[in-house]
Amino acid sequence: MLEIKNLHSGYGKIEVLHNINITVPDCKIIGVIGRNGAGKSTLLNTISGIVKISQGEILYNGEKIPSKAHKVVQAGIVQVPEGRRIFPSLTVNENLIMGGYLASPSEFSDRREEVLELFPILKERYNQQAGTLSGGEQQMLAMGRGLMSDPKVLLLDEPSLGLAPLLFRHVFEMIQRCNEERGMTIILVEQNARMALKMSDYAYVLEDGEIVIEGTGKELLCNENVQSAYLGASVNG
């Protein structure tokens, strides 16, 4: 279980997150929605060790998570950042190698086969430069690279950003599979609030760096304030 307690963090003297409390049970999907600038990416970057904690703590299985980003990955918490951020000059295979640097040779081979089974298009593009892939293919590669670290907790930052509808559905199917088939815990930051809430066991709404609403995904889908601010219309309309 990942627990965020009374968390404050930000950049230098600018505090972005204020008194955040979030519980992430094992094997669940936890959604985080909010407008641009609400602090969603800062939250994931703080969990990842990229942004420093100024107050409060983050516990993973009862122990404080490491303060260094690479040690957070070693602990089993891996982030797929917004905007994909693949290595464009490297091939698909080389990007996967970068993601699997912690694995032994046998583990690496098994993980790569699993990733290529999840994302068959990556197998077709195996020796292609990543920068020449379509946006959707790059998103799949970014997710595949993250999965190469065999995460226990996967942090997804806007996985649907810029995707065509067909690829959008495919990416979310893969997220569901990672959760259901692998028992992977997922924190999902997503611009498509309706989809995020439909997928989430529990969800939080961030505004101006604070949690203003929380509940099950179904509860938030039916919440009038959430509907008017983030869903555009009633879920029944």
DABELZI-V206015 format. One record per residue. PSI is psi in whole degrees, 0 to 359 (999 if undefined). NEAR is the number of other C-alpha atoms within 8 Angstrom. D_CENTER is the distance of its C-alpha to the mean C-alpha in Angstrom with 1 decimal. Layout:
PSI,NEAR,D_CENTER ; PSI,NEAR,D_CENTER
This chain:
138,10,15.9 ; 130,12,13.9 ; 129,11,16.0 ; 120,13,15.8 ; 119,11,19.4 ; 45,11,21.1 ; 131,16,18.7 ; 134,14,19.9 ; 167,15,18.6 ; 206,14,19.0 ; 110,9,20.7 ; 234,5,24.2 ; 358,5,26.3 ; 111,6,23.9 ; 126,10,22.1 ; 318,12,19.0 ; 136,15,17.8 ; 114,11,20.6 ; 55,10,21.0 ; 130,12,17.6 ; 115,10,17.8 ; 136,7,15.0 ; 129,8,15.4 ; 95,11,12.8 ; 155,8,15.1 ; 143,9,14.8 ; 24,10,13.8 ; 160,13,12.6 ; 122,13,9.9 ; 121,13,9.6 ; 147,17,9.3 ; 117,14,9.7 ; 164,14,12.0 ; 165,11,14.6 ; 167,8,16.6 ; 135,5,16.1 ; 4,6,16.9 ; 339,11,16.1 ; 11,13,14.1 ; 310,13,10.5 ; 324,9,9.5 ; 322,12,12.1 ; 310,9,10.7 ; 320,11,7.6 ; 331,10,10.3 ; 317,12,12.6 ; 321,9,10.8 ; 348,13,10.5 ; 7,12,14.2 ; 321,9,14.3 ; 134,12,15.7 ; 145,10,18.5 ; 128,11,19.1 ; 336,8,22.4 ; 149,8,23.0 ; 193,11,21.7 ; 159,10,19.6 ; 124,12,16.5 ; 139,12,17.7 ; 117,10,16.3 ; 40,6,18.9 ; 357,7,21.4 ; 148,6,21.2 ; 135,8,20.0 ; 155,9,17.1 ; 157,8,18.4 ; 344,8,18.8 ; 136,8,18.4 ; 318,10,15.2 ; 331,6,16.6 ; 332,9,17.6 ; 318,15,14.2 ; 316,12,13.3 ; 330,8,16.6 ; 350,7,15.9 ; 15,11,13.2 ; 117,13,10.0 ; 136,13,8.1 ; 136,11,5.7 ; 106,12,5.6 ; 161,10,7.2 ; 143,11,8.6 ; 12,6,11.8 ; 300,9,11.2 ; 46,7,13.4 ; 175,10,15.0 ; 100,8,18.5 ; 332,9,20.7 ; 350,7,24.0 ; 158,11,23.0 ; 170,12,23.1 ; 312,14,20.5 ; 317,9,21.9 ; 326,8,21.9 ; 319,14,18.2 ; 323,13,17.6 ; 318,10,20.2 ; 323,8,18.4 ; 334,12,15.3 ; 26,11,17.7 ; 340,7,19.9 ; 348,7,19.8 ; 151,9,21.0 ; 165,6,24.7 ; 318,6,26.4 ; 320,7,26.5 ; 318,8,22.9 ; 314,11,21.8 ; 317,8,23.9 ; 316,8,22.6 ; 318,11,18.9 ; 320,10,19.8 ; 321,8,21.7 ; 318,8,19.0 ; 318,11,16.6 ; 333,11,19.6 ; 322,7,20.3 ; 320,7,17.0 ; 79,10,17.3 ; 332,8,21.1 ; 331,8,21.1 ; 329,12,19.9 ; 322,8,23.0 ; 328,6,25.1 ; 18,8,23.8 ; 315,9,23.9 ; 13,7,26.3 ; 144,9,25.4 ; 133,11,24.2 ; 328,14,20.6 ; 346,10,21.7 ; 359,7,23.8 ; 158,10,21.2 ; 168,6,20.4 ; 317,8,17.3 ; 321,12,16.0 ; 323,10,17.0 ; 323,13,15.3 ; 319,10,11.9 ; 321,11,12.8 ; 319,13,14.0 ; 318,12,10.9 ; 317,9,9.0 ; 318,11,12.4 ; 320,14,12.7 ; 320,14,9.7 ; 339,11,11.3 ; 341,15,14.5 ; 2,14,13.9 ; 56,8,14.0 ; 150,13,11.2 ; 329,8,12.0 ; 124,11,8.7 ; 125,14,5.4 ; 115,14,2.7 ; 122,14,1.2 ; 103,13,4.5 ; 57,12,7.4 ; 339,10,7.4 ; 359,10,10.9 ; 119,8,12.4 ; 12,6,15.9 ; 145,9,15.9 ; 155,7,19.2 ; 319,6,19.5 ; 315,6,20.1 ; 326,9,17.1 ; 310,11,14.9 ; 319,8,16.2 ; 316,8,15.8 ; 317,11,12.1 ; 331,8,11.7 ; 321,8,14.3 ; 324,9,12.6 ; 316,8,9.5 ; 319,9,12.5 ; 318,9,14.3 ; 321,10,11.9 ; 312,14,12.0 ; 319,9,15.7 ; 329,7,17.2 ; 355,7,15.5 ; 28,10,15.0 ; 134,15,11.4 ; 134,14,9.8 ; 131,13,6.4 ; 117,13,5.2 ; 110,13,4.7 ; 122,15,6.1 ; 133,14,8.5 ; 331,9,12.0 ; 89,7,13.6 ; 322,10,14.1 ; 313,9,16.4 ; 318,7,14.1 ; 317,15,11.3 ; 324,15,14.2 ; 325,9,15.8 ; 338,10,13.0 ; 136,13,12.4 ; 323,11,14.8 ; 153,12,14.6 ; 158,15,13.4 ; 144,13,14.1 ; 124,11,15.6 ; 133,16,15.6 ; 126,11,18.7 ; 41,9,20.1 ; 10,11,18.0 ; 150,11,19.0 ; 122,11,18.0 ; 336,8,20.6 ; 144,7,19.9 ; 159,10,18.3 ; 182,10,19.0 ; 160,10,18.2 ; 318,15,16.5 ; 319,9,20.1 ; 318,8,21.6 ; 329,12,19.6 ; 330,12,20.3 ; 358,10,24.0 ; 125,8,23.9 ; 321,7,26.2 ; 320,6,24.7 ; 318,11,21.2 ; 312,14,23.0 ; 326,10,25.0 ; 328,7,22.4 ; 342,10,19.3 ; 347,11,20.6 ; 337,7,23.7 ; 168,7,26.0 ; 144,10,26.7 ; 343,8,24.8 ; 355,3,28.4 ; 999,4,29.5
